């Protein structure tokens, strides 16, 4: 185990990249890394920590197919709390008093991921929000592409925009996920849409990825299918979120219409 006394002290901007790399070393394992980057939190600890732990394929299948016991939940939450507290303390010890005073430290919740992100925001260049928004609206998925990676990246874009207050409703994320489906999966689109209200984004994507991977095995992509044929939003007029504040509202109103004629009939 790494000794916290060996952690590099972050005092100025020039040290940031070295410090960030060093913090990752102190995360030590997959669970701690996921806690640091906010992928594991108290609400999903039992699911993700069990998944990250090393089990046989047969045991893991049983875990995935059964409801976690109260004991499993408590154990996973304790692992999360212990890892979160350790990382939080390391982060606090790794920053100078000046940096500490520039960050709103929430000692009550002691959220290591939130603290890590706040420190990074001080030194990392700010992203072009308008460009992120355009990427999110126009991103397309080609038949033959890795579906899991595509939808993971789509969610990352959504989270960034959500943190900036540009978009907040997960319905838009699910709408984009459905809209981005290749035309080769058109026959499945209505089924996905009809069930989307009852599923979280992650559950919806798991279903899409499962069906997509089955179809890829039956109908391997050829060169012509690698050209994406999905319908995109008409967002090529050069507008940005600042100039088009009603765009999201219009989209969400469209999503609330169960028939969603644009999504289902025009693809």
MOFEN-V613434 format. One line per field, one symbol per residue. ss: DSSP state (A for helix, B for strand, O for the rest). phi: phi as a letter, one per 20 degrees, with the letter a starting at -180 (. if undefined). psi: psi as a letter, one per 40 degrees, with the letter a starting at -180 (. if undefined). A space follows every 10 residues. Layout:
ss=???
phi=???
psi=???
This chain:
ss=OOOAAAOOOB OOAAAAAAAA AAAAAAAOOA AAAAAAOOOO OOOOAAAAAA AAOOOOAAAA AAAAAOOOOA AAAAAAAAAA AAAAAAAAAA AAAABOAAAA AAOOOOOOOO OAAAAAAAAA AAAOOOOOAA AAAAAAAAOO OOOOOOAAAA AAAAAAAAAA AAAOOOOOOA AAAAAAAAAO OOAAAAAAAA AAAAAAAAOO AAAAAAAAAA AAAAAAAAOO OOAAAAOOOO OOOOOOOOOO OOOOOOAAAA AAAAAAOOOO AAAAAOO
phi=.fegfeffee cbgfefffff fffffffmcf fffffgemfd cffdgffeff fffecfgfff ffffedfgff fgffffffff fffffffgff fgfedffffg fedeedffel efffffffff ffdeffefff fffffffdfc cefofffffg fffffffgff fffemfccef gffffffffe ffffdgfeff ffffeffedf gffffgffff fffffgffcg fdgfffefcf fdffcdenfc gfecfegfgf ffffffeffl gffeeed
psi=hihdeeihhh diddeddddd dddddeddid ddddddeedh addedddddd ddihiidddd ddddeihhid dddddddddd dddddddddd ddeeiidddd eeighgdddf hddddddddd dddiihihdd dddddddehi hiheihdddd dddddddddd dddeedidhe ddddddddde hideeddedd ddddeddeii dddddddddd ddddddddgi iaddeehhfi hiigffeeii ddegeedddd dddddehddg ddddde.
